[in-house]
């Protein structure tokens, strides 16, 4: 009752209330079920109370159902929560002691652009460096060869006899 005593008029709060449709409600429900199942799996995988791993399938199934819809538009709040869930899941994978057979790969919603950009950039840089080094080496050999050849030519010209 203390909560209600703080507000004299709930009309002030009405502007913050949002009606949700059945699709939004289902997504919220799936998100709650996903976290519930994952938290149960998390407890099972850290402290093995019994030999059975009962949880860990539902969160994966629910996650995979929604990944496809989030690939096109990952900026909405639901998809951001899915991205956060995947990060939370991947962080827990490092600490799993039991039920490792239940761990599955969660498909990323957004691709890692840093690796997409980093690989071609580093390949182009490495090729440029290799071309520069090979140019310098070839130029050096040309200088040495020309110097040796010119000295030899001068030597033959100097000692050449005309009859």
Backbone bond lengths (Angstrom), bond angles and torsions (degrees), N, CA, C in turn:
res aa  C-N    CA-C-N  psi(-1)  N-CA   C-N-CA  omega(-1)  CA-C   N-CA-C  phi
1 X - - - 1.437 - - 1.523 112.63 -
2 X 1.312 116.96 -20.36 1.458 119.58 -179.68 1.530 111.20 -64.57
3 X 1.311 116.17 -34.13 1.454 120.39 179.39 1.527 110.84 -61.13
4 X 1.311 115.80 -44.33 1.461 120.43 -178.20 1.525 112.29 -71.04
5 X 1.322 116.02 -26.37 1.464 119.34 178.59 1.525 111.83 -69.70
6 X 1.324 117.10 -26.90 1.463 120.90 -178.72 1.525 112.62 -70.42
7 X 1.304 116.74 -25.72 1.461 120.85 -178.08 1.527 110.03 -107.95
8 X 1.277 114.05 119.12 1.460 118.07 178.13 1.527 110.70 -80.74
9 X 1.320 114.78 -33.88 1.451 118.37 -176.15 1.529 108.79 -137.52
10 X 1.315 116.68 115.89 1.459 120.29 -179.12 1.521 112.66 -75.99
11 X 1.293 117.87 -7.05 1.460 120.81 177.24 1.526 110.96 -64.51
12 X 1.326 116.31 -27.57 1.465 119.96 176.93 1.530 111.38 -65.44
13 X 1.307 116.12 -29.52 1.470 120.96 -177.89 1.521 112.66 -86.03
14 X 1.308 117.26 -14.08 1.465 120.62 -175.94 1.520 113.51 -60.32
15 X 1.321 116.91 -30.50 1.464 118.70 -179.24 1.530 112.02 -69.60
16 X 1.325 117.57 -14.78 1.457 121.52 179.02 1.523 112.55 -96.86
17 X 1.315 117.09 -4.56 1.459 121.28 -179.81 1.521 108.57 -86.25
18 X 1.310 114.78 134.75 1.465 120.35 -178.65 1.521 109.12 -123.80
19 X 1.299 116.47 129.45 1.458 120.65 175.10 1.522 108.19 -77.70
20 X 1.315 115.39 137.07 1.461 118.62 178.88 1.524 108.87 -117.57
21 X 1.304 114.54 144.94 1.456 119.92 178.44 1.529 109.03 -86.95
22 X 1.314 116.04 176.82 1.465 120.60 -175.66 1.527 111.70 -66.16
23 X 1.330 117.43 -31.96 1.469 120.19 179.10 1.530 110.88 -66.02
24 X 1.321 115.99 -45.05 1.461 120.63 178.28 1.527 110.61 -63.84
25 X 1.330 115.20 -41.62 1.461 119.93 178.79 1.526 110.43 -60.97
26 X 1.333 116.88 -42.39 1.465 120.68 -179.83 1.525 110.85 -63.95
27 X 1.329 116.93 -39.30 1.465 120.35 178.47 1.525 111.11 -64.56
28 X 1.331 116.14 -42.09 1.470 119.73 178.23 1.524 110.05 -64.84
29 X 1.321 116.17 -42.30 1.464 121.21 178.69 1.533 110.54 -61.68
30 X 1.333 116.66 -44.06 1.468 120.69 178.04 1.521 111.30 -63.10
31 X 1.312 116.64 -39.35 1.462 120.93 179.17 1.526 111.00 -63.76
32 X 1.322 116.50 -42.76 1.471 120.86 178.12 1.524 109.98 -64.73
33 X 1.329 117.77 -44.32 1.468 121.32 178.40 1.524 111.12 -63.02
34 X 1.330 115.92 -38.21 1.459 120.76 178.94 1.531 110.52 -61.23
35 X 1.308 116.06 -49.03 1.463 120.33 179.86 1.523 111.54 -66.27
36 X 1.328 117.95 -38.33 1.467 120.45 178.21 1.522 110.78 -62.13
37 X 1.334 116.48 -48.89 1.462 120.30 -179.72 1.524 110.88 -64.29
38 X 1.322 116.66 -40.38 1.463 119.19 -179.82 1.525 111.43 -66.93
39 X 1.327 117.61 -40.31 1.465 119.74 178.69 1.523 111.26 -64.85
40 X 1.337 117.30 -37.46 1.464 120.21 174.91 1.525 110.35 -65.00
41 X 1.326 116.65 -43.45 1.467 120.64 176.87 1.526 110.74 -62.17
42 X 1.309 116.10 -40.18 1.462 121.35 -179.51 1.524 110.41 -60.31
43 X 1.330 116.33 -44.73 1.465 120.08 178.22 1.523 111.34 -64.46
44 X 1.334 116.91 -40.65 1.466 120.61 178.73 1.522 111.72 -66.04
45 X 1.314 116.82 -37.65 1.465 120.06 -174.36 1.525 113.09 -79.21
46 X 1.313 117.38 -16.64 1.468 119.92 178.09 1.525 110.61 -97.47
47 X 1.316 116.58 -47.14 1.469 121.25 179.66 1.515 107.94 -118.32
48 X 1.285 116.11 102.28 1.464 120.05 -176.57 1.528 108.81 -80.53
49 X 1.327 115.23 101.34 1.459 120.53 -179.07 1.526 109.78 -78.71
50 X 1.288 117.34 -44.07 1.460 121.59 175.81 1.527 108.50 -127.10
51 X 1.288 116.84 177.57 1.465 121.17 -176.31 1.522 113.31 -84.69
52 X 1.309 118.06 3.07 1.459 121.59 -175.78 1.526 109.67 -110.11
53 X 1.319 115.41 136.44 1.467 121.28 174.42 1.526 107.16 -104.89
54 X 1.312 116.00 99.06 1.465 120.74 -175.06 1.518 113.53 -84.47
55 X 1.310 117.42 -20.14 1.463 120.70 -173.90 1.526 110.19 -113.92
56 X 1.303 115.14 163.69 1.453 119.63 176.62 1.509 114.55 121.76
57 X 1.318 117.30 -7.25 1.464 119.84 178.80 1.526 112.08 -97.11
58 X 1.314 115.71 -36.02 1.463 120.34 -173.89 1.526 111.84 -67.52
59 X 1.331 117.23 -44.20 1.468 118.70 -178.46 1.521 110.93 -64.32
60 X 1.337 116.62 -35.49 1.467 119.99 179.12 1.529 110.36 -66.13
61 X 1.332 116.49 -45.72 1.463 120.88 -179.63 1.527 111.21 -62.30
62 X 1.327 116.22 -44.94 1.470 119.91 179.97 1.524 111.16 -65.12
63 X 1.321 116.53 -40.77 1.469 120.10 179.53 1.527 110.42 -61.88
64 X 1.327 116.31 -47.63 1.462 120.94 -177.56 1.535 111.75 -64.10
65 X 1.333 117.55 -29.50 1.470 120.49 178.27 1.524 111.60 -63.97
66 X 1.312 117.01 -34.22 1.463 120.71 -172.56 1.530 114.14 -99.90
67 X 1.319 117.98 -10.80 1.471 120.36 -177.11 1.520 111.51 -62.05
68 X 1.310 117.71 -44.08 1.462 121.16 -177.71 1.516 112.95 -59.10
69 X 1.318 117.05 -41.22 1.456 120.70 179.84 1.515 113.21 -70.07
70 X 1.323 116.17 -22.88 1.468 119.59 -177.99 1.525 112.92 -90.01
71 X 1.309 118.02 -13.40 1.469 119.23 -178.58 1.525 111.89 -65.33
72 X 1.340 117.07 -35.18 1.465 120.18 -179.77 1.524 111.82 -76.93
73 X 1.326 116.27 -38.42 1.465 120.34 -176.55 1.526 108.49 -136.17
74 X 1.312 116.41 89.23 1.465 119.73 -176.92 1.525 113.10 -94.23
75 X 1.322 117.38 5.35 1.464 121.12 -177.90 1.528 113.21 -89.23
76 X 1.320 118.63 -6.67 1.466 118.66 179.99 1.533 109.75 -77.42
77 X 1.324 117.88 157.55 1.469 121.03 -174.14 1.527 114.19 -58.35
78 X 1.334 117.57 -37.67 1.460 119.62 -179.54 1.526 111.25 -64.36
79 X 1.314 116.93 -45.03 1.465 120.52 -179.41 1.527 111.13 -67.48
80 X 1.308 116.90 -34.17 1.466 119.56 175.60 1.522 110.50 -64.49
81 X 1.332 116.88 -35.30 1.473 120.79 175.74 1.529 110.39 -67.40
82 X 1.325 117.34 -37.47 1.470 120.11 176.89 1.528 110.81 -65.45
83 X 1.319 116.44 -40.38 1.467 120.32 177.47 1.521 109.36 -62.22
84 X 1.323 116.45 -42.72 1.465 120.74 178.04 1.527 110.54 -63.92
85 X 1.337 117.19 -39.54 1.463 120.76 178.17 1.523 110.65 -61.23
86 X 1.315 117.10 -43.22 1.466 120.55 179.58 1.522 110.95 -62.55
87 X 1.329 117.56 -41.19 1.467 120.96 177.18 1.526 110.61 -63.40
88 X 1.325 116.47 -42.47 1.464 122.78 178.16 1.529 109.72 -61.71
89 X 1.319 116.50 -43.09 1.467 122.49 178.99 1.526 111.02 -64.22
90 X 1.320 117.45 -47.68 1.463 121.05 -179.24 1.522 111.56 -64.37
91 X 1.317 116.93 -32.61 1.462 120.47 176.73 1.526 110.23 -67.00
92 X 1.321 116.58 -38.66 1.467 120.42 179.99 1.530 111.90 -71.43
93 X 1.319 117.85 -29.80 1.469 120.81 -178.52 1.525 111.95 -56.00
94 X 1.324 116.97 -27.94 1.464 121.02 -179.55 1.524 111.83 -70.49
95 X 1.333 117.75 -24.72 1.461 122.06 -173.62 1.523 114.10 -103.70
96 X 1.312 117.99 3.61 1.463 121.04 -175.74 1.523 110.10 -70.27
97 X 1.341 115.18 129.56 1.464 120.84 177.28 1.525 111.03 -108.12
98 X 1.312 116.06 -37.34 1.458 121.98 -177.62 1.529 109.05 -123.92
99 X 1.301 116.62 167.78 1.477 123.50 177.69 1.531 111.84 60.13
100 X 1.314 117.26 33.74 1.468 120.13 -178.89 1.524 112.18 -64.75
101 X 1.316 116.78 -25.16 1.468 119.78 179.25 1.531 112.12 -67.63
102 X 1.318 117.30 -16.49 1.469 121.10 178.87 1.528 112.61 -85.86
103 X 1.319 117.43 -13.17 1.465 120.19 -179.93 1.522 109.67 -68.48
104 X 1.305 115.88 133.10 1.454 121.01 179.73 1.518 109.26 -133.69
105 X 1.298 115.04 159.57 1.464 120.93 179.99 1.518 109.13 -81.47
106 X 1.331 116.21 120.43 1.461 120.89 175.80 1.523 108.85 -89.08
107 X 1.296 116.10 123.66 1.462 122.20 -178.56 1.525 110.12 -62.26
108 X 1.332 117.45 129.62 1.469 118.26 178.20 1.529 111.01 -69.68
109 X 1.311 115.14 144.57 1.464 120.50 179.82 1.521 110.09 -81.54
110 X 1.306 116.07 -44.24 1.465 120.15 176.16 1.513 107.56 -112.37
111 X 1.320 115.74 139.52 1.455 119.51 -179.29 1.513 109.51 -75.26
112 X 1.309 114.26 155.64 1.455 119.94 179.78 1.522 107.98 -82.47
113 X 1.323 116.52 98.36 1.461 121.62 -176.22 1.519 112.39 -67.24
114 X 1.315 116.98 -26.09 1.460 118.25 -178.08 1.522 110.71 -63.38
115 X 1.343 117.76 -40.69 1.461 118.99 178.64 1.523 110.72 -72.35
116 X 1.316 117.50 -33.37 1.459 121.16 178.74 1.521 111.02 -65.01
117 X 1.294 117.32 -36.11 1.460 121.96 -179.58 1.521 111.22 -87.07
118 X 1.320 116.78 -35.71 1.457 121.47 -173.95 1.530 112.65 -67.69
119 X 1.305 118.45 -41.06 1.466 121.27 -176.13 1.531 111.93 -63.86
120 X 1.340 120.34 -52.87 1.470 118.43 178.42 1.530 113.26 -63.90
121 X 1.317 116.66 -36.33 1.463 119.82 179.81 1.517 110.87 -64.12
122 X 1.325 116.97 -44.77 1.463 119.27 179.67 1.528 111.02 -69.10
123 X 1.331 117.98 -34.60 1.465 120.21 177.69 1.526 110.89 -65.44
124 X 1.313 117.13 -43.77 1.469 120.55 178.52 1.522 110.60 -64.66
125 X 1.324 117.22 -40.27 1.467 120.61 178.33 1.524 111.01 -63.92
126 X 1.331 116.94 -42.86 1.460 120.65 179.56 1.527 110.90 -64.51
127 X 1.332 117.00 -40.90 1.466 119.57 178.67 1.523 110.79 -65.98
128 X 1.318 117.53 -40.80 1.468 120.53 178.28 1.520 110.52 -62.06
129 X 1.318 116.41 -43.04 1.460 120.89 178.57 1.530 110.58 -63.55
130 X 1.335 116.98 -42.48 1.467 120.76 179.23 1.527 110.83 -64.09
131 X 1.323 117.75 -42.12 1.467 120.49 177.43 1.519 111.60 -63.75
132 X 1.308 117.54 -40.49 1.460 121.61 178.96 1.527 110.70 -63.19
133 X 1.321 116.72 -46.58 1.471 120.53 179.52 1.523 110.35 -64.00
134 X 1.337 117.21 -44.99 1.468 118.64 -179.63 1.529 110.79 -64.74
135 X 1.310 118.49 -35.79 1.463 121.54 176.61 1.527 110.20 -62.63
136 X 1.331 115.85 -44.90 1.467 119.83 -179.76 1.527 110.87 -64.23
137 X 1.327 117.38 -41.68 1.467 120.87 -179.60 1.522 110.17 -66.30
138 X 1.320 117.52 -45.41 1.469 120.62 179.70 1.523 110.53 -62.70
139 X 1.321 116.94 -42.01 1.466 120.86 178.32 1.521 110.51 -62.58
140 X 1.324 116.88 -41.10 1.464 121.04 178.83 1.530 110.31 -63.02
141 X 1.330 117.43 -45.26 1.459 119.92 178.19 1.527 111.78 -63.34
142 X 1.319 117.20 -36.74 1.464 119.68 177.20 1.526 110.78 -63.98
143 X 1.307 116.67 -41.61 1.465 120.31 179.16 1.521 110.11 -63.55
144 X 1.334 116.40 -46.43 1.469 119.98 -179.79 1.522 110.18 -63.78
145 X 1.336 116.87 -45.84 1.461 120.51 -179.60 1.525 111.06 -61.96
146 X 1.335 116.40 -46.54 1.464 119.96 -179.93 1.524 111.40 -63.06
147 X 1.314 116.82 -41.13 1.461 119.86 179.67 1.527 110.00 -63.43
148 X 1.329 115.86 -44.02 1.459 119.38 179.65 1.526 110.90 -65.81
149 X 1.330 116.65 -43.99 1.457 121.04 -178.46 1.528 111.17 -65.96
150 X 1.315 117.05 -42.04 1.470 120.66 -179.93 1.518 110.18 -65.39
151 X 1.337 117.52 -41.33 1.471 120.13 177.58 1.526 110.37 -62.56
152 X 1.325 116.06 -42.18 1.456 119.73 178.62 1.523 110.47 -64.12
153 X 1.318 117.61 -40.78 1.452 122.59 179.13 1.521 110.58 -63.50
154 X 1.305 116.51 -43.59 1.465 120.21 177.70 1.529 110.59 -63.47
155 X 1.321 114.82 -39.72 1.454 118.99 179.73 1.530 110.24 -61.69
156 X 1.336 117.01 -45.15 1.454 120.34 179.78 1.527 111.62 -68.36
157 X 1.322 116.69 -36.05 1.462 119.26 177.75 1.529 110.88 -66.57
158 X 1.298 116.73 -36.62 1.457 121.36 -177.59 1.528 111.17 -69.72
159 X 1.314 114.37 -40.40 1.455 118.09 -177.39 1.520 113.78 -98.46
160 X 1.284 117.24 10.47 1.455 117.84 179.91 1.528 109.24 -77.13
161 X 1.287 115.62 138.95 1.463 121.34 -179.92 1.512 109.20 -108.67
162 X 1.254 114.73 139.44 1.449 119.02 175.50 1.519 108.14 -106.78
163 X 1.279 118.97 132.76 1.456 122.95 -179.46 1.463 111.46 -101.78
